[in-house]
Amino acid sequence: MTAEIRLAFARPAGAIPHPSRFTHTDEDGDRLLISTALLTDGTPGLYFRTDPNGSGLPLTEMDALIAQLQVIAAASRDEAAAAAQS
């Protein structure tokens, strides 16, 4: 007799930073993470996390942040589409 056991683990949104993530550490060491998120209803989104004190980002890095947000958003849409098909 052969038995098959399948386990499925739900991953909370933002639990594993996606390779497209944006990270920044400000001058006093506070960190910022922006990554993909799959909301509970399957909607693609963005996940933001900072240290308790928040994190500052110089305006000189704003263009890079905006460009990376586009990459993260595309990755989040792809994750949502893949999750919807599984």
C-alpha positions as a LaTeX table, in Angstrom:
\begin{tabular}{lrrr}
\hline
Residue & $x$ (\AA) & $y$ (\AA) & $z$ (\AA) \\
\hline
Met1 & 0.00 & 0.00 & 0.00 \\
Thr2 & 1.30 & 3.43 & $-0.94$ \\
Ala3 & 0.23 & 6.59 & 0.84 \\
Glu4 & 0.73 & 10.09 & $-0.44$ \\
Ile5 & 0.92 & 13.04 & 1.90 \\
Arg6 & 0.84 & 16.61 & 0.61 \\
Leu7 & 1.58 & 19.62 & 2.75 \\
Ala8 & 0.72 & 23.18 & 1.83 \\
Phe9 & 2.07 & 26.12 & 3.74 \\
Ala10 & 0.44 & 29.50 & 3.39 \\
Arg11 & 2.99 & 32.25 & 3.04 \\
Pro12 & 1.95 & 35.55 & 4.58 \\
Ala13 & 2.29 & 38.51 & 2.23 \\
Gly14 & 5.79 & 39.89 & 2.26 \\
Ala15 & 7.19 & 37.04 & 4.34 \\
Ile16 & 9.90 & 36.20 & 1.81 \\
Pro17 & 11.46 & 39.20 & 0.06 \\
His18 & 11.23 & 38.80 & $-3.71$ \\
Pro19 & 14.46 & 39.18 & $-5.77$ \\
Ser20 & 12.98 & 42.40 & $-7.21$ \\
Arg21 & 12.84 & 43.97 & $-3.74$ \\
Phe22 & 14.10 & 47.44 & $-2.88$ \\
Thr23 & 16.22 & 47.79 & 0.25 \\
His24 & 17.79 & 50.82 & 1.87 \\
Thr25 & 19.62 & 51.54 & 5.11 \\
Asp26 & 19.63 & 55.17 & 6.22 \\
Glu27 & 22.48 & 57.07 & 7.85 \\
Asp28 & 21.68 & 55.88 & 11.38 \\
Gly29 & 21.10 & 52.25 & 10.40 \\
Asp30 & 17.30 & 52.13 & 10.05 \\
Arg31 & 16.21 & 49.80 & 7.25 \\
Leu32 & 13.52 & 49.93 & 4.58 \\
Leu33 & 12.25 & 46.95 & 2.59 \\
Ile34 & 9.72 & 47.12 & $-0.24$ \\
Ser35 & 8.77 & 43.81 & $-1.83$ \\
Thr36 & 5.93 & 41.95 & $-3.53$ \\
Ala37 & 2.75 & 41.06 & $-1.67$ \\
Leu38 & $-0.13$ & 38.80 & $-2.52$ \\
Leu39 & $-3.12$ & 40.07 & $-0.57$ \\
Thr40 & $-5.55$ & 37.63 & 1.00 \\
Asp41 & $-8.07$ & 38.07 & $-1.83$ \\
Gly42 & $-5.37$ & 37.29 & $-4.44$ \\
Thr43 & $-4.83$ & 40.90 & $-5.41$ \\
Pro44 & $-1.20$ & 41.77 & $-6.19$ \\
Gly45 & 0.29 & 44.46 & $-4.01$ \\
Leu46 & 3.37 & 45.92 & $-2.41$ \\
Tyr47 & 4.77 & 45.08 & 1.02 \\
Phe48 & 6.54 & 47.81 & 3.04 \\
Arg49 & 8.59 & 47.16 & 6.17 \\
Thr50 & 10.82 & 49.45 & 8.20 \\
Asp51 & 12.57 & 49.32 & 11.51 \\
Pro52 & 10.45 & 50.66 & 14.42 \\
Asn53 & 11.95 & 54.15 & 14.03 \\
Gly54 & 11.07 & 54.29 & 10.34 \\
Ser55 & 13.69 & 54.89 & 7.66 \\
Gly56 & 14.69 & 57.98 & 5.73 \\
Leu57 & 15.41 & 57.98 & 2.00 \\
Pro58 & 17.31 & 60.86 & 0.40 \\
Leu59 & 15.53 & 62.49 & $-2.52$ \\
Thr60 & 18.62 & 61.76 & $-4.62$ \\
Glu61 & 17.54 & 58.08 & $-4.52$ \\
Met62 & 13.92 & 58.77 & $-5.47$ \\
Asp63 & 14.38 & 58.02 & $-9.20$ \\
Ala64 & 15.89 & 54.61 & $-8.36$ \\
Leu65 & 13.03 & 53.89 & $-5.94$ \\
Ile66 & 10.35 & 54.79 & $-8.48$ \\
Ala67 & 12.00 & 52.65 & $-11.15$ \\
Gln68 & 12.26 & 49.70 & $-8.76$ \\
Leu69 & 8.63 & 50.09 & $-7.68$ \\
Gln70 & 7.66 & 49.42 & $-11.32$ \\
Val71 & 9.77 & 46.23 & $-11.30$ \\
Ile72 & 8.28 & 45.10 & $-7.96$ \\
Ala73 & 4.73 & 45.81 & $-9.18$ \\
Ala74 & 5.29 & 43.70 & $-12.32$ \\
Ala75 & 6.70 & 40.85 & $-10.20$ \\
Ser76 & 3.72 & 41.07 & $-7.84$ \\
Arg77 & 1.28 & 40.85 & $-10.76$ \\
Asp78 & 3.17 & 37.78 & $-12.05$ \\
Glu79 & 3.03 & 36.14 & $-8.59$ \\
Ala80 & $-0.72$ & 36.78 & $-8.37$ \\
Ala81 & $-1.32$ & 35.32 & $-11.83$ \\
Ala82 & 0.73 & 32.21 & $-10.97$ \\
Ala83 & $-1.13$ & 31.78 & $-7.65$ \\
Ala84 & $-4.48$ & 32.08 & $-9.42$ \\
Gln85 & $-3.57$ & 29.24 & $-11.77$ \\
Ser86 & $-2.43$ & 26.86 & $-9.02$ \\
\hline
\end{tabular}
